[in-house]
Amino acid sequence: KWRETRGLGDRRRQRHRRSRCGSAGGGWLDGGGFGASQGRARYGRGQDRNKRRQSRSDPLDVSIAADVNKVAEEILKRHGRIDLLVNSAGVNVPKRSWADMELEGWDKLVDINLNGVLYCMRAVLPAMRKQKDGCIINVASWAGRHVSKMPGPAYTTTKHAVLALTHSFNMDECVNGLRACCLSPGEVATPILKQRPVVPSEEEQARMLQSEDLGRTIAFVASMPPRVCMNEILISPTWNRGFIQTPHSRD
């Protein structure tokens, strides 16, 4: 599938294939367009309308700070700037209640869902400060605003932390022309649902937010002028199972 987005740097309209990579990553913009991935990082550079459009993908584990810094340095070496960072990495584990939670699972979620976000933000911060311009979009979760049993303590904790991290960034970096948005979606029909103790049916998933819905939202935030800071967006399916409270929505 393809989606059309607007790049922050020169407003040229670009089209990018959604990445279907591994388990940890984010999205980068380095001058033209951007690609947001579920998993490893994807970044793209737009070219002239009349020239061939290109993108480049590098494998990246966001839980390793050195790897994150290396990719950021390579982008700067190639293109001289970083305009947009989309932190879309997120995982959960089947054993997620206080009754069966394992420390290994807790550490995994903290490493990817929280530390990975921080590592990516720190990696792009020097370049964005130098530019006096830059936008960061941190994809958190409905669980970062509303506490419930289903996501589990580790996931809920890390997503609340991402929300706080985003607001803290805006408090400090607004004077440098930088802005961050915490995007907190409700249920989205992505492969992460397979990690639930009870996987929602196809019918239930069809009523959830879809990947393209989040892609359009990210593109909207990224296309806003530098004077605008979208501090936070809370988005959910119209058929919100958390409100309806069917037996399946509590699983």
Phi and psi in degrees as a GROMACS rama.xvg file:
@    title "Ramachandran Plot"
@    xaxis  label "Phi"
@    yaxis  label "Psi"
@TYPE xy
-126.729  152.336  TRP-2
-136.913  151.812  ARG-3
-99.6955  133.833  GLU-4
-131.663  164.788  THR-5
-111.841  124.874  ARG-6
-71.829  149.516  GLY-7
-78.2369  -32.0064  LEU-8
-70.243  -59.9504  GLY-9
-119.981  9.48216  ASP-10
63.9695  10.3018  ARG-11
-70.0209  142.27  ARG-12
-83.4392  129.903  ARG-13
-128.506  162.261  GLN-14
-127.123  134.491  ARG-15
-133.916  140.289  HIS-16
-75.8931  135.938  ARG-17
-67.0109  135.755  ARG-18
-78.3776  143.377  SER-19
-125.017  62.9973  ARG-20
-95.5096  -158.887  CYS-21
-77.4693  -131.306  GLY-22
-107.632  -7.11498  SER-23
-150.246  131.76  ALA-24
168.71  -167.432  GLY-25
-157.241  -166.748  GLY-26
-128.316  144.014  GLY-27
-124.719  146.34  TRP-28
-118.977  133.772  LEU-29
-131.857  35.8204  ASP-30
139.079  -34.5209  GLY-31
-125.55  -76.2704  GLY-32
-119.723  -176.914  GLY-33
-142.526  156.618  PHE-34
-127.275  126.054  GLY-35
-101.238  133.648  ALA-36
-121.286  152.223  SER-37
-94.7591  94.1379  GLN-38
127.949  -134.113  GLY-39
-65.1258  163.105  ARG-40
-73.8749  146.707  ALA-41
-135.297  133.515  ARG-42
-137.045  151.493  TYR-43
-139.492  152.108  GLY-44
-122.501  124.474  ARG-45
-79.4889  150.682  GLY-46
-117.558  -174.29  GLN-47
-56.0403  148.444  ASP-48
-54.6928  -38.1573  ARG-49
-87.6059  -0.542163  ASN-50
-107.736  165.869  LYS-51
-66.7995  131.665  ARG-52
-83.3495  138.224  ARG-53
-128.678  154.218  GLN-54
-143.458  160.152  SER-55
-135.652  138.433  ARG-56
-124.191  132.466  SER-57
-122.749  139.337  ASP-58
-67.2337  141.513  PRO-59
-153.979  130.339  LEU-60
-102.45  109.041  ASP-61
-69.4356  -12.5343  VAL-62
-80.121  -2.64396  SER-63
-113.248  106.835  ILE-64
-59.1409  -38.5066  ALA-65
-63.3554  -38.597  ALA-66
-65.5333  -41.3395  ASP-67
-62.1903  -46.8245  VAL-68
-62.2955  -37.0054  ASN-69
-63.6738  -44.5302  LYS-70
-65.9399  -41.4245  VAL-71
-61.1346  -41.3933  ALA-72
-64.6708  -38.2923  GLU-73
-66.2776  -39.1502  GLU-74
-62.4149  -45.8421  ILE-75
-63.9446  -36.483  LEU-76
-65.5655  -38.1452  LYS-77
-78.2433  -39.831  ARG-78
-124.19  -10.9948  HIS-79
84.5521  -8.63261  GLY-80
-161.4  161.433  ARG-81
-132.037  118.647  ILE-82
-99.5312  -29.2948  ASP-83
-143.529  134.603  LEU-84
-121.802  127.141  LEU-85
-114.076  109.413  VAL-86
-89.2933  99.7033  ASN-87
-114.724  8.77311  SER-88
-68.9739  140.634  ALA-89
-171.048  132.373  GLY-90
-135.487  163.768  VAL-91
-145.409  173.364  ASN-92
-128.497  153.249  VAL-93
-63.2273  -39.4941  PRO-94
-85.4664  94.7638  LYS-95
-130.03  6.2545  ARG-96
-100.328  166.501  SER-97
-63.8503  -21.5142  TRP-98
-75.2624  -32.6297  ALA-99
-128.382  7.88514  ASP-100
-62.0207  138.291  MET-101
-115.111  145.673  GLU-102
-63.1138  -31.6521  LEU-103
-61.3058  -41.4201  GLU-104
-67.3846  -40.8897  GLY-105
-59.0227  -48.7005  TRP-106
-62.0912  -38.5533  ASP-107
-61.4903  -44.6679  LYS-108
-66.5325  -41.2569  LEU-109
-65.1348  -41.1107  VAL-110
-62.2602  -42.3775  ASP-111
-91.3805  -51.9874  ILE-112
-70.8785  -28.5974  ASN-113
-116.03  -58.3892  LEU-114
-60.6551  -38.9842  ASN-115
-60.4779  -39.119  GLY-116
-63.8014  -46.1948  VAL-117
-62.5838  -44.2933  LEU-118
-60.0775  -43.2435  TYR-119
-67.572  -40.6203  CYS-120
-62.7832  -44.1738  MET-121
-65.6825  -32.7868  ARG-122
-67.465  -34.6888  ALA-123
-93.9395  -11.6911  VAL-124
-61.1704  -45.5941  LEU-125
-58.3468  -42.5046  PRO-126
-66.6433  -42.3387  ALA-127
-66.4355  -38.7864  MET-128
-62.2725  -42.9824  ARG-129
-62.5768  -38.7451  LYS-130
-73.6831  -21.0715  GLN-131
58.9562  35.3797  LYS-132
-167.266  141.786  ASP-133
163.508  148.02  GLY-134
-127.933  135.296  CYS-135
-122.83  132.363  ILE-136
-119.728  114.126  ILE-137
-101.067  116.447  ASN-138
-84.7864  109.856  VAL-139
-100.454  -118.425  ALA-140
-172.607  157.579  SER-141
-53.057  -33.1255  TRP-142
-66.71  -14.0031  ALA-143
-82.1402  -8.67383  GLY-144
-117.037  -32.8176  ARG-145
-125.084  121.039  HIS-146
-83.5397  128.596  VAL-147
-144.73  168.969  SER-148
-75.4509  -34.4527  LYS-149
-56.9702  -47.6791  MET-150
-68.4982  -23.8142  PRO-151
92.1997  159.395  GLY-152
-64.5266  -38.3418  PRO-153
-68.1182  -46.8678  ALA-154
-64.4551  -46.1116  TYR-155
-60.6852  -42.5415  THR-156
-64.4416  -46.5846  THR-157
-65.8248  -36.3764  THR-158
-73.5416  -34.0541  LYS-159
-62.4807  -38.8464  HIS-160
-66.2873  -37.749  ALA-161
-63.3493  -39.2572  VAL-162
-60.5757  -47.4982  LEU-163
-64.2426  -39.5756  ALA-164
-61.121  -40.8394  LEU-165
-65.1854  -47.7525  THR-166
-64.9427  -37.5368  HIS-167
-62.4263  -39.8966  SER-168
-59.9479  -46.81  PHE-169
-63.4253  -35.7464  ASN-170
-61.3472  -40.6428  MET-171
-87.3814  -38.6527  ASP-172
-98.8813  -4.07177  GLU-173
-60.3472  -30.5294  CYS-174
-69.7082  -15.9675  VAL-175
-99.7764  9.23732  ASN-176
80.4522  13.5364  GLY-177
-100.789  153.413  LEU-178
-146.919  146.943  ARG-179
-133.886  145.551  ALA-180
-124.157  131.933  CYS-181
-97.9812  110.924  CYS-182
-97.2017  114.619  LEU-183
-115.444  94.2546  SER-184
-88.3973  150.209  PRO-185
-74.7062  -149.548  GLY-186
-65.1473  128.06  GLU-187
-121.108  135.716  VAL-188
-78.8127  85.0361  ALA-189
-130.126  170.356  THR-190
-59.6263  -17.0834  PRO-191
-62.0095  -22.2274  ILE-192
-63.1048  -23.2105  LEU-193
-68.8659  -14.9035  LYS-194
-85.2648  -2.88512  GLN-195
-76.2657  148.715  ARG-196
-56.5754  -37.3353  PRO-197
-123.284  111.923  VAL-198
-76.3918  126.861  VAL-199
-59.7682  147.757  PRO-200
-69.0871  165.411  SER-201
-59.9306  -37.8897  GLU-202
-63.0731  -42.0118  GLU-203
-67.5305  -40.423  GLU-204
-66.9414  -30.8437  GLN-205
-65.0514  -24.3034  ALA-206
-88.2099  -9.1406  ARG-207
-80.7688  171.168  MET-208
-60.4013  147.709  LEU-209
-110.149  162.541  GLN-210
-54.9698  -40.522  SER-211
-66.3951  -26.2563  GLU-212
-64.9551  -41.8291  ASP-213
-71.7611  -35.55  LEU-214
-60.5682  -43.184  GLY-215
-66.0124  -37.4463  ARG-216
-66.6625  -43.2866  THR-217
-62.0655  -43.058  ILE-218
-62.5956  -37.1474  ALA-219
-62.781  -47.3843  PHE-220
-62.6289  -44.2189  VAL-221
-65.6164  -26.7214  ALA-222
-88.2897  -3.86018  SER-223
-70.0668  148.544  MET-224
-65.836  156.742  PRO-225
-57.0147  -21.2284  PRO-226
-74.3029  -11.1159  ARG-227
-104.82  127.744  VAL-228
-115.417  111.694  CYS-229
-86.4844  89.4785  MET-230
-60.3692  -37.7402  ASN-231
-158.507  139.98  GLU-232
-130.677  126.241  ILE-233
-112.282  114.902  LEU-234
-130.386  141.254  ILE-235
-145.159  164.777  SER-236
-65.4407  148.896  PRO-237
-58.8823  -44.9091  THR-238
-82.0058  82.2927  TRP-239
-88.3772  105.889  ASN-240
-65.9463  -23.6685  ARG-241
-67.6968  -28.6223  GLY-242
-84.1646  -37.5863  PHE-243
-74.962  -32.5648  ILE-244
56.603  54.5006  GLN-245
-78.1989  163.155  THR-246
-56.3444  -37.9958  PRO-247
-69.9563  -30.3907  HIS-248
-72.3166  -12.3822  SER-249
-93.3263  -3.51049  ARG-250
